[in-house]
Amino acid sequence: MQIMEFVTIMLLTLGLGLLLAGIFTAYFGRGKSRMVGVGLALAGVILGLLTWIAHMYGIAGAGDGYVFMDTIWLAIKVIGAFVIGAIITLGIFLLAIMKT
């Protein structure tokens, strides 16, 4: 994995995490925490857009045989594998806890 692929996946994952945490906090929060949630969600969207814009305009190493869309698909695979593994782990954990 090239360094730019790593940085892109890291930034996109951070953006997605901020977006999801912001939506969760804005939905379930009250008062100030709701505003923090909106800010987190907005920061996630902005980070994702800035990452995409940087690669579309060649700012972030797009000329070195680096293909942004291939990295997006790699990121989806990596995040998907993580989520599937986390769900399996959670299921095994809950099964073990309920059996004891």
C-alpha positions in Angstrom: 0.0 0.0 0.0 1.4 3.4 -1.0 1.6 6.2 1.5 -1.1 8.2 -0.3 -3.5 5.3 -0.2 -2.9 5.0 3.5 -3.5 8.8 4.0 -6.5 8.8 1.8 -8.1 5.8 3.6 -7.3 7.4 7.0 -8.8 10.8 6.1 -11.9 9.2 4.5 -12.4 6.9 7.5 -12.0 9.9 9.9 -14.5 11.9 7.9 -17.0 9.0 7.9 -16.5 8.5 11.6 -17.0 12.2 12.4 -20.1 12.2 10.2 -21.7 9.1 11.9 -20.7 10.3 15.4 -22.2 13.7 14.6 -25.5 12.3 13.3 -25.8 10.1 16.3 -25.0 12.9 18.7 -27.3 15.4 16.9 -30.2 12.9 16.9 -29.9 11.8 20.6 -28.4 14.8 22.1 -30.0 17.9 23.7 -29.0 21.5 23.9 -25.2 22.0 23.5 -24.5 18.4 22.6 -26.9 18.6 19.7 -24.9 21.5 18.3 -21.7 19.6 18.9 -23.2 16.8 16.9 -24.1 19.1 14.0 -20.5 20.4 14.1 -19.0 16.9 14.0 -21.2 15.9 11.1 -20.3 19.1 9.2 -16.6 18.5 9.9 -16.9 15.0 8.5 -18.6 16.2 5.3 -16.0 18.9 4.9 -13.1 16.6 5.5 -14.4 14.1 2.9 -15.0 16.8 0.3 -11.6 18.4 0.9 -9.9 15.0 0.4 -11.9 14.4 -2.8 -11.1 17.9 -4.1 -7.4 17.5 -3.3 -7.2 14.3 -5.4 -9.4 15.6 -8.3 -7.1 18.6 -8.7 -3.9 16.6 -8.4 -2.8 18.3 -5.1 -2.3 15.0 -3.3 -0.1 12.9 -5.5 -2.5 12.0 -8.2 0.2 12.0 -10.9 2.3 9.1 -9.4 0.2 6.3 -10.8 -2.2 6.8 -7.9 -5.8 6.3 -8.8 -8.3 7.9 -6.3 -11.3 5.7 -7.2 -9.2 2.5 -6.7 -8.4 3.8 -3.3 -12.0 4.5 -2.6 -12.9 0.9 -3.4 -10.0 -0.3 -1.3 -11.3 1.8 1.6 -14.8 0.4 1.2 -13.3 -3.1 1.3 -11.2 -2.4 4.4 -14.0 -0.7 6.3 -16.4 -3.4 5.3 -14.1 -6.1 6.5 -13.6 -4.3 9.7 -17.4 -3.9 10.3 -18.0 -7.6 9.5 -15.3 -8.6 11.9 -16.6 -6.3 14.6 -20.1 -7.7 14.2 -18.9 -11.3 14.4 -16.8 -10.4 17.5 -19.8 -8.6 19.2 -22.0 -11.6 18.4 -19.5 -14.1 20.0 -19.1 -11.8 23.0 -22.8 -11.5 23.5 -23.3 -15.2 23.1 -20.6 -15.9 25.7 -22.0 -13.4 28.1 -25.6 -14.7 27.8 -24.5 -18.3 28.3 -22.8 -17.6 31.6 
